[in-house]
Amino acid sequence: MKRILLISLLLPIFFTCVAQPKVVEKSSRKQPGWVNGLEKDYIITVGSGSTVQEAQQNALNMVKEQIVSAVAENVQTTSEMRIEENTVNKVSTYLENFATTTTTTSGPVPFLQGISLSKVEEFYWEKLEDKKTRVVRFNYHLKYPFPKIEIWKLVEEFKKRDKEMTRQLDELIAAADNVENIDDIHKNIGELKILADYFMDGRRNTANLGITRYRGLYNSLELVEIESGLGELKYALRLGDRYVHTSRKPNTSAECARITSTVNNKDHTIIKYDYYNCYDDPENHILVTYRFGNNNIQKKFFFDITADKASIFVNEPIRLSALNKEDDVVLNSTMDITLVSKYSAPFTIDKVEVEIQGQAPVTVENIGQKFSGKGNHTLKLNVDKDLKADETSTSGKRISMLSGYIHFTSDKTGDKKTYRIYNHTYTTDW
């Protein structure tokens, strides 16, 4: 029984000896006394790795973790003393989480950026080799100065930064309802991503929800035509019920038109183009596209090359009606002319001249009647010139003809034009 007990006690020692790696190299002859110990105002850590550099970096990471843990502990302690529940939940929880997740980077905690090997007071490393597997490992020990007063400085620094980051988060979330510049969406998403990486508590979810919300704004964007004329497109970006702007210039394309300029104004964009190579086609358009994030915002703006054109003709008989007649003379009358407009552009009738065979020309000036839109329009004129009833009457005649001119002005361009009436039928009520 004693023999069995003795073997049981010796077995762990035996296996420990067998498994214990051998130190094959070290930085100094003798291991310093501070290794694996505790000293006031110092942080003592050890890191392992397959290379001395890896072990050194892991030891420095352990310094960071211990500093973060120290700050977390003191934040929670001071918070509990002041009964600051929000701070306990938000700040210390974050620090505790960060202490276990920090890696080779300094992370989002600014005070960790000052931790470097240059501040290490003493170090000691050992190269160990497993006799059986020949696997080599390094242990790297650091003695890092960290007086207690530094903890309080870091606690205040962290609280100040955490409060600022929370304020920034709240402002970014609130700003989503009042975006005026589309470029701010991309910028604010970038800032929220930084905050989402920084926070490790519920504020991370808030930041991520904010990112989703900002991205959703792109889907609500639309291009709205404000005021356009042939050769010039004027439009604006609208988000919901308000107009917004961007410093970005759009991508534009057109099948027949040639874009000559694009000017960004704060509340609208103006695109100028020439359309000389375009045919009269209802599908003529300019495609405007913006790329925001992963979203394409685009719209086809159609244009009509006849929008400024004014062209008229007459295809129905002109009607003359007597207002006052004495013996064989029509003292005054009305002339009804059905004008047909080929295009929608507005125009103004300036003067009408009519020539009836055997009758002096009839001229009506300063008419000033305006019309717009395609199709038929009725022009009614008062004729104060005497007309010989027998010579001008169409009664009993198979066909009666007149000629003349209709002078008109394009309201869009100001161009003055003349339509020639040649051997056109007319009727009289006398």
C-alpha positions as CSV (number, residue, x, y, z in Angstrom):
1,M,0.0,0.0,0.0
2,K,2.8,2.4,0.9
3,R,4.5,1.5,-2.4
4,I,1.4,2.3,-4.4
5,L,1.0,5.6,-2.6
6,L,4.7,6.5,-3.2
7,I,4.3,5.8,-7.0
8,S,1.1,7.9,-7.1
9,L,3.0,10.8,-5.6
10,L,6.0,10.5,-7.8
11,L,4.1,10.1,-11.1
12,P,3.1,13.8,-11.5
13,I,6.7,14.9,-10.8
14,F,8.0,12.4,-13.3
15,F,5.6,13.5,-16.1
16,T,6.3,17.1,-15.2
17,C,10.0,16.6,-15.6
18,V,9.5,14.7,-18.9
19,A,7.2,17.4,-20.3
20,Q,9.2,20.4,-19.1
21,P,10.9,22.2,-22.1
22,K,14.6,22.9,-21.8
23,V,15.9,26.5,-21.7
24,V,18.4,26.6,-24.6
25,E,19.0,30.4,-24.6
26,K,18.2,33.4,-22.5
27,S,18.8,37.2,-22.5
28,S,20.9,37.1,-19.3
29,R,22.8,34.5,-17.2
30,K,20.5,34.8,-14.3
31,Q,16.7,35.2,-14.3
32,P,15.9,38.6,-12.7
33,G,14.1,38.6,-9.3
34,W,11.1,40.5,-10.6
35,V,10.1,37.9,-13.2
36,N,6.7,36.3,-12.3
37,G,6.5,38.6,-9.3
38,L,4.6,41.7,-8.1
39,E,6.1,45.2,-7.6
40,K,4.4,48.4,-6.6
41,D,3.9,50.9,-9.5
42,Y,4.9,48.3,-12.1
43,I,3.1,45.9,-14.4
44,I,4.9,42.6,-14.8
45,T,3.8,40.4,-17.7
46,V,5.0,37.5,-19.8
47,G,4.1,36.6,-23.4
48,S,4.8,33.5,-25.4
49,G,5.4,33.0,-29.1
50,S,7.1,31.0,-31.8
51,T,9.6,33.9,-32.3
52,V,11.1,36.3,-29.8
53,Q,9.3,39.2,-31.6
54,E,5.9,37.4,-31.3
55,A,6.5,36.7,-27.6
56,Q,7.6,40.3,-27.1
57,Q,4.4,41.7,-28.8
58,N,2.2,39.3,-26.8
59,A,3.9,40.5,-23.6
60,L,3.1,44.1,-24.6
61,N,-0.5,43.1,-25.3
62,M,-0.7,41.8,-21.7
63,V,0.5,45.1,-20.5
64,K,-2.4,46.8,-22.4
65,E,-4.9,44.3,-21.0
66,Q,-3.8,44.9,-17.5
67,I,-3.9,48.7,-17.9
68,V,-7.4,48.4,-19.4
69,S,-8.5,46.1,-16.6
70,A,-7.1,48.6,-14.0
71,V,-8.9,51.4,-15.6
72,A,-12.1,49.3,-15.8
73,E,-11.9,48.4,-12.1
74,N,-11.4,52.1,-11.1
75,V,-14.1,53.4,-13.4
76,Q,-16.6,50.9,-11.9
77,T,-15.4,51.7,-8.3
78,T,-15.7,55.5,-8.7
79,S,-19.0,55.1,-10.6
80,E,-20.5,53.0,-7.8
81,M,-19.3,55.5,-5.3
82,R,-21.2,58.2,-7.2
83,I,-24.1,55.9,-8.1
84,E,-23.6,56.6,-11.8
85,E,-25.5,53.6,-13.1
86,N,-25.2,54.7,-16.8
87,T,-21.4,54.9,-16.5
88,V,-21.2,51.5,-14.8
89,N,-23.3,49.9,-17.5
90,K,-21.7,51.7,-20.5
91,V,-18.0,52.4,-19.6
92,S,-16.8,49.7,-17.3
93,T,-18.6,47.0,-19.2
94,Y,-16.9,48.1,-22.4
95,L,-13.5,48.2,-20.7
96,E,-13.9,44.8,-19.2
97,N,-14.8,43.4,-22.6
98,F,-12.0,45.2,-24.3
99,A,-9.5,43.9,-21.7
100,T,-10.2,40.4,-23.0
101,T,-10.3,41.2,-26.7
102,T,-7.5,43.7,-27.2
103,T,-4.9,42.4,-29.7
104,T,-1.7,43.8,-31.3
105,T,-3.4,47.1,-32.2
106,S,-4.0,49.9,-29.7
107,G,-7.7,49.7,-30.6
108,P,-10.1,52.6,-30.2
109,V,-8.8,53.5,-26.7
110,P,-6.5,56.5,-27.2
111,F,-4.4,56.1,-24.1
112,L,-3.2,52.7,-25.2
113,Q,-1.5,54.3,-28.1
114,G,1.2,55.6,-25.7
115,I,2.1,52.1,-24.5
116,S,5.3,51.1,-26.3
117,L,8.4,49.0,-25.8
118,S,10.4,52.2,-25.4
119,K,8.9,52.7,-22.0
120,V,9.8,49.2,-20.8
121,E,12.1,49.5,-17.8
122,E,13.4,45.9,-17.8
123,F,12.9,42.7,-19.9
124,Y,14.0,39.1,-19.9
125,W,13.4,36.4,-22.4
126,E,14.1,32.7,-22.6
127,K,14.2,30.3,-25.6
128,L,12.7,26.9,-24.7
129,E,12.9,23.7,-26.7
130,D,10.8,20.6,-26.2
131,K,13.2,17.7,-26.1
132,K,10.8,15.2,-27.7
133,T,9.2,17.3,-30.5
134,R,12.0,19.9,-30.9
135,V,9.4,22.6,-30.9
136,V,10.8,26.0,-29.9
137,R,9.0,28.6,-27.9
138,F,10.0,31.9,-26.4
139,N,8.8,33.5,-23.1
140,Y,9.3,37.2,-23.0
141,H,9.0,39.0,-19.6
142,L,8.3,42.8,-19.3
143,K,8.6,45.2,-16.3
144,Y,6.5,48.2,-17.3
145,P,6.3,51.3,-15.1
146,F,2.7,52.2,-14.2
147,P,2.3,54.4,-11.1
148,K,-1.1,54.6,-9.5
149,I,-1.5,58.3,-10.4
150,E,-1.5,57.2,-14.0
151,I,-4.6,55.1,-13.4
152,W,-6.6,58.1,-12.3
153,K,-5.4,60.1,-15.2
154,L,-6.4,57.4,-17.6
155,V,-9.8,57.0,-15.9
156,E,-10.6,60.6,-16.4
157,E,-9.3,60.6,-19.9
158,F,-11.4,57.6,-20.8
159,K,-14.5,59.0,-19.2
160,K,-14.1,62.3,-21.0
161,R,-13.6,60.5,-24.3
162,D,-16.5,58.1,-23.7
163,K,-18.8,61.0,-22.9
164,E,-17.7,62.7,-26.1
165,M,-18.2,59.6,-28.2
166,T,-21.7,59.1,-26.8
167,R,-22.5,62.7,-27.6
168,Q,-21.2,62.2,-31.1
169,L,-23.4,59.1,-31.5
170,D,-26.5,60.9,-30.3
171,E,-25.9,63.8,-32.7
172,L,-25.3,61.5,-35.7
173,I,-28.5,59.6,-35.0
174,A,-30.5,62.8,-34.7
175,A,-29.0,64.3,-37.8
176,A,-30.5,61.5,-40.0
177,D,-33.9,63.3,-39.8
178,N,-32.4,66.6,-41.2
179,V,-30.0,65.7,-43.9
180,E,-29.5,68.6,-46.3
181,N,-26.3,67.5,-48.1
182,I,-26.3,64.0,-49.5
183,D,-22.5,63.8,-49.0
184,D,-23.1,63.9,-45.3
185,I,-24.8,60.5,-45.5
186,H,-21.5,58.8,-46.6
187,K,-19.5,60.8,-44.0
188,N,-21.9,60.0,-41.2
189,I,-22.0,56.3,-42.0
190,G,-18.2,56.4,-41.8
191,E,-18.3,58.0,-38.4
192,L,-20.9,55.6,-37.1
193,K,-18.7,52.7,-38.3
194,I,-15.9,54.0,-36.1
195,L,-18.3,54.3,-33.2
196,A,-19.7,50.8,-33.8
197,D,-16.1,49.5,-33.5
198,Y,-15.5,51.6,-30.4
199,F,-18.5,50.6,-28.4
200,M,-19.0,47.1,-26.9
201,D,-22.3,47.6,-25.2
202,G,-25.8,48.6,-26.3
203,R,-24.4,51.7,-28.0
204,R,-22.8,49.5,-30.7
205,N,-26.3,48.3,-31.7
206,T,-27.5,51.9,-31.8
207,A,-24.6,52.8,-34.1
208,N,-25.3,49.9,-36.4
209,L,-29.0,50.8,-36.5
210,G,-28.0,54.4,-37.4
211,I,-25.9,53.0,-40.3
212,T,-28.9,51.1,-41.6
213,R,-31.1,54.1,-41.3
214,Y,-28.6,56.4,-43.2
215,R,-28.3,53.8,-46.0
216,G,-32.0,53.7,-46.2
217,L,-32.1,57.4,-47.1
218,Y,-30.5,56.6,-50.4
219,N,-33.6,54.6,-51.4
220,S,-35.8,57.7,-50.7
221,L,-33.8,59.9,-53.0
222,E,-35.4,61.1,-56.3
223,L,-34.5,63.4,-59.1
224,V,-37.2,66.1,-59.8
225,E,-37.3,68.3,-62.9
226,I,-37.8,71.9,-61.8
227,E,-37.8,74.1,-64.8
228,S,-36.5,73.2,-68.3
229,G,-36.4,74.6,-71.8
230,L,-35.2,73.0,-74.9
231,G,-31.4,72.8,-74.7
232,E,-31.4,73.2,-70.9
233,L,-32.4,70.8,-68.1
234,K,-32.9,72.1,-64.6
235,Y,-33.5,69.5,-61.8
236,A,-33.0,69.0,-58.1
237,L,-32.5,66.1,-55.7
238,R,-35.4,65.5,-53.3
239,L,-35.4,63.4,-50.1
240,G,-38.9,62.9,-48.9
241,D,-40.6,66.3,-48.8
242,R,-37.4,68.4,-48.8
243,Y,-34.8,69.3,-51.4
244,V,-31.2,68.3,-50.8
245,H,-27.9,68.9,-52.6
246,T,-24.6,67.3,-53.3
247,S,-21.1,68.3,-54.5
248,R,-20.9,65.4,-56.8
249,K,-21.5,65.8,-60.5
250,P,-23.8,63.4,-62.2
251,N,-23.1,60.9,-64.9
252,T,-25.1,61.9,-68.0
253,S,-25.8,60.2,-71.3
254,A,-28.0,60.8,-74.3
255,E,-28.5,58.9,-77.6
256,C,-28.7,61.9,-79.9
257,A,-28.1,65.0,-77.7
258,R,-24.6,66.3,-76.9
259,I,-24.0,67.5,-73.3
260,T,-22.2,70.8,-73.4
261,S,-22.0,71.7,-69.6
262,T,-23.1,70.6,-66.2
263,V,-23.3,73.2,-63.4
264,N,-23.9,72.3,-59.8
265,N,-25.8,74.9,-57.7
266,K,-26.7,74.5,-54.1
267,D,-30.4,73.9,-54.7
268,H,-30.4,72.6,-58.3
269,T,-28.2,71.4,-61.2
270,I,-28.3,72.7,-64.7
271,I,-27.4,70.6,-67.7
272,K,-27.0,72.3,-71.1
273,Y,-27.1,70.3,-74.3
274,D,-27.5,70.7,-78.1
275,Y,-30.1,68.6,-80.0
276,Y,-29.2,69.3,-83.6
277,N,-28.6,65.7,-84.3
278,C,-31.9,64.6,-82.8
279,Y,-35.0,63.7,-84.8
280,D,-38.6,64.4,-83.7
281,D,-38.9,61.4,-81.4
282,P,-41.0,61.2,-78.2
283,E,-38.2,59.0,-76.7
284,N,-35.5,61.7,-76.8
285,H,-34.1,62.0,-73.3
286,I,-31.1,62.7,-71.1
287,L,-30.2,60.0,-68.5
288,V,-28.9,61.4,-65.3
289,T,-27.3,59.0,-62.8
290,Y,-25.7,59.4,-59.4
291,R,-23.8,56.7,-57.4
292,F,-24.3,57.0,-53.7
293,G,-22.8,54.1,-51.7
294,N,-24.1,51.0,-53.4
295,N,-27.1,52.8,-54.8
296,N,-27.7,54.1,-58.3
297,I,-30.1,57.0,-58.4
298,Q,-31.2,57.8,-62.0
299,K,-33.9,59.3,-64.1
300,K,-34.7,59.8,-67.8
301,F,-35.5,63.4,-68.5
302,F,-37.4,63.6,-71.8
303,F,-37.2,66.5,-74.2
304,D,-39.2,67.6,-77.3
305,I,-37.1,69.2,-80.0
306,T,-40.3,70.9,-81.3
307,A,-40.8,72.6,-77.9
308,D,-39.7,75.9,-79.3
309,K,-41.0,75.5,-82.8
310,A,-44.0,77.4,-84.0
311,S,-45.5,76.3,-87.3
312,I,-49.1,76.9,-88.5
313,F,-51.3,76.2,-91.5
314,V,-54.9,76.5,-92.6
315,N,-56.8,73.5,-94.0
316,E,-60.5,74.6,-93.6
317,P,-62.4,77.2,-95.6
318,I,-62.1,80.8,-94.2
319,R,-65.6,82.1,-93.2
320,L,-66.7,85.7,-93.8
321,S,-69.8,86.9,-92.0
322,A,-71.4,90.3,-92.6
323,L,-72.1,92.5,-89.6
324,N,-73.4,95.6,-91.4
325,K,-74.5,95.7,-95.0
326,E,-76.0,98.5,-97.2
327,D,-77.2,97.9,-100.7
328,D,-74.3,96.0,-102.4
329,V,-71.7,96.9,-99.9
330,V,-70.7,94.9,-96.7
331,L,-69.5,97.8,-94.4
332,N,-67.9,95.5,-91.8
333,S,-67.7,91.8,-91.2
334,T,-66.0,89.1,-89.3
335,M,-63.4,86.6,-90.6
336,D,-63.1,83.2,-88.9
337,I,-59.9,81.3,-89.7
338,T,-59.2,77.9,-88.3
339,L,-55.4,77.7,-87.6
340,V,-53.7,74.4,-87.2
341,S,-50.6,74.4,-85.0
342,K,-48.1,71.6,-85.7
343,Y,-46.3,71.9,-82.4
344,S,-47.1,72.8,-78.8
345,A,-45.0,76.0,-78.6
346,P,-46.9,79.2,-78.0
347,F,-47.2,81.8,-80.8
348,T,-48.9,85.2,-81.4
349,I,-50.8,86.3,-84.6
350,D,-49.5,89.7,-85.6
351,K,-51.2,90.5,-88.9
352,V,-53.4,89.0,-91.6
353,E,-53.6,90.0,-95.2
354,V,-56.3,88.7,-97.5
355,E,-56.5,89.1,-101.3
356,I,-59.9,88.4,-103.1
357,Q,-60.0,88.7,-106.8
358,G,-61.5,92.0,-107.9
359,Q,-61.3,93.4,-104.4
360,A,-58.6,95.6,-102.8
361,P,-56.5,93.7,-100.3
362,V,-57.9,93.4,-96.8
363,T,-55.3,93.9,-94.0
364,V,-55.9,93.4,-90.2
365,E,-52.9,94.6,-88.2
366,N,-51.9,94.6,-84.5
367,I,-53.9,91.5,-83.8
368,G,-51.9,90.2,-80.8
369,Q,-53.9,87.0,-80.3
370,K,-51.9,84.3,-78.5
371,F,-52.3,80.5,-78.9
372,S,-50.4,77.4,-77.7
373,G,-50.7,73.7,-78.0
374,K,-50.9,71.4,-81.0
375,G,-54.1,71.2,-83.0
376,N,-56.9,73.6,-84.1
377,H,-57.3,77.2,-82.9
378,T,-59.9,79.7,-84.0
379,L,-58.8,83.1,-85.0
380,K,-61.7,85.6,-85.2
381,L,-61.0,89.0,-86.8
382,N,-63.1,92.1,-87.3
383,V,-62.9,93.5,-90.9
384,D,-63.7,97.2,-91.1
385,K,-63.0,97.5,-94.8
386,D,-65.9,97.7,-97.3
387,L,-66.4,94.6,-99.4
388,K,-68.4,94.5,-102.6
389,A,-71.1,92.0,-101.8
390,D,-71.7,90.7,-105.4
391,E,-68.0,90.3,-106.2
392,T,-67.0,88.6,-102.9
393,S,-70.1,86.5,-102.3
394,T,-69.8,82.7,-102.6
395,S,-73.5,82.2,-103.0
396,G,-74.3,80.2,-106.2
397,K,-70.6,79.7,-107.0
398,R,-69.1,76.2,-107.1
399,I,-65.8,77.3,-105.5
400,S,-64.3,80.6,-104.4
401,M,-60.7,81.3,-103.7
402,L,-58.6,83.8,-101.8
403,S,-54.9,84.2,-101.1
404,G,-52.9,86.1,-98.5
405,Y,-50.5,86.0,-95.6
406,I,-50.7,85.2,-91.9
407,H,-47.8,86.9,-89.9
408,F,-47.0,85.4,-86.5
409,T,-44.3,85.3,-83.9
410,S,-42.8,82.4,-81.9
411,D,-43.2,83.3,-78.2
412,K,-40.3,81.0,-77.3
413,T,-37.7,82.3,-79.7
414,G,-39.1,85.6,-80.8
415,D,-38.7,84.5,-84.4
416,K,-41.2,86.2,-86.8
417,K,-42.7,83.9,-89.5
418,T,-45.2,84.1,-92.3
419,Y,-47.6,81.5,-93.5
420,R,-48.6,81.9,-97.2
421,I,-52.3,81.5,-98.0
422,Y,-52.5,80.5,-101.6
423,N,-55.8,79.9,-103.5
424,H,-57.6,78.8,-100.4
425,T,-61.4,78.3,-100.3
426,Y,-63.6,80.7,-98.4
427,T,-67.4,81.1,-97.7
428,T,-69.6,84.1,-97.1
429,D,-73.1,84.4,-95.5
430,W,-74.2,87.0,-98.0
